[in-house]
């Protein structure tokens, strides 16, 4: 069942989203060659709690950390380890924040130091795909309009959408209905309505779309070891257009 949110709930999610966005920025500033993933996770948890929030991932279905940190060919759900960032890495930081019972979820893939032109192009494609997906999060559109917009951008760059991983509803819980694939024809699925809150998140690779789950039962990487990118915003469907909740101002997309 898709849970539509009240204006008060959307505003509350935006407050959680501001903490999440600030966490991403803080971690991004600290992400330089030599820093360990454990250090970044500790930094994030301390900051989230200092703002009155709770790191949603920590303890979720047994997950052990505040952040999911996924380097290079790892796509999502990487458990922070003693791995130290190296020049040229691409590393995804994914964070959920719960504030007053409401959840916001966001992710960003950073380049460490100087990255290759190919890596930068992959990151640009994923960000462009996220923007295109958010643009379709409008009342009266269908859910798959988001999916189709993302796929069109990604495949236009010659990259692959990971088909076994999806975006999702979010707000009262970390993962709610509906699931949001990053591919498919337009005009399918539920009609978007005001009050829906969606975690839109292209997950793409420079190579093939196949992925596997590591022995830790969380981390997911590309089978062909191609670089991966993942960007995510929590977005509310409003009468005025898509409202990005994981940012400083709860910006509306015109």
URCORUR-V614953 format. One record per backbone hydrogen bond with DSSP energy under -1.0 kcal/mol. CO is the residue of the C=O (numbers start at 1). NH is the residue of the N-H. If there is no record, write none. Layout:
co:CO nh:NH
co:CO nh:NH
This chain:
co:6 nh:10
co:7 nh:11
co:8 nh:12
co:9 nh:13
co:10 nh:14
co:11 nh:15
co:12 nh:16
co:13 nh:17
co:14 nh:18
co:15 nh:19
co:16 nh:20
co:17 nh:21
co:18 nh:22
co:19 nh:23
co:20 nh:24
co:21 nh:25
co:22 nh:26
co:23 nh:27
co:24 nh:28
co:25 nh:29
co:26 nh:30
co:27 nh:31
co:30 nh:32
co:32 nh:35
co:35 nh:85
co:36 nh:40
co:37 nh:41
co:38 nh:42
co:39 nh:43
co:40 nh:44
co:41 nh:45
co:42 nh:46
co:43 nh:47
co:44 nh:48
co:45 nh:49
co:46 nh:50
co:47 nh:51
co:48 nh:53
co:49 nh:52
co:54 nh:98
co:57 nh:60
co:59 nh:62
co:60 nh:63
co:63 nh:59
co:68 nh:94
co:70 nh:92
co:71 nh:74
co:72 nh:228
co:73 nh:222
co:76 nh:220
co:78 nh:69
co:81 nh:38
co:83 nh:37
co:85 nh:34
co:86 nh:89
co:89 nh:112
co:90 nh:72
co:91 nh:110
co:92 nh:70
co:93 nh:108
co:94 nh:68
co:95 nh:106
co:96 nh:56
co:97 nh:104
co:98 nh:54
co:99 nh:102
co:102 nh:99
co:104 nh:97
co:106 nh:95
co:107 nh:232
co:108 nh:93
co:110 nh:91
co:112 nh:88
co:116 nh:120
co:117 nh:121
co:118 nh:122
co:119 nh:123
co:120 nh:124
co:121 nh:125
co:122 nh:126
co:123 nh:127
co:124 nh:128
co:125 nh:129
co:126 nh:130
co:127 nh:131
co:128 nh:132
co:129 nh:133
co:130 nh:134
co:131 nh:135
co:134 nh:137
co:136 nh:138
co:138 nh:141
co:141 nh:192
co:142 nh:145
co:143 nh:146
co:143 nh:147
co:144 nh:148
co:145 nh:149
co:146 nh:150
co:147 nh:151
co:148 nh:152
co:149 nh:153
co:150 nh:154
co:151 nh:155
co:152 nh:156
co:153 nh:157
co:154 nh:159
co:160 nh:205
co:167 nh:180
co:168 nh:199
co:169 nh:176
co:171 nh:103
co:173 nh:171
co:176 nh:169
co:180 nh:167
co:188 nh:144
co:190 nh:143
co:192 nh:140
co:193 nh:196
co:195 nh:5
co:196 nh:237
co:197 nh:170
co:198 nh:235
co:199 nh:168
co:200 nh:233
co:202 nh:231
co:203 nh:162
co:204 nh:229
co:205 nh:160
co:210 nh:223
co:212 nh:221
co:214 nh:217
co:219 nh:214
co:220 nh:75
co:220 nh:76
co:221 nh:212
co:222 nh:225
co:227 nh:206
co:229 nh:204
co:232 nh:107
co:233 nh:200
co:234 nh:245
co:235 nh:198
co:236 nh:243
co:237 nh:195
co:238 nh:241
co:242 nh:253
co:243 nh:236
co:251 nh:244
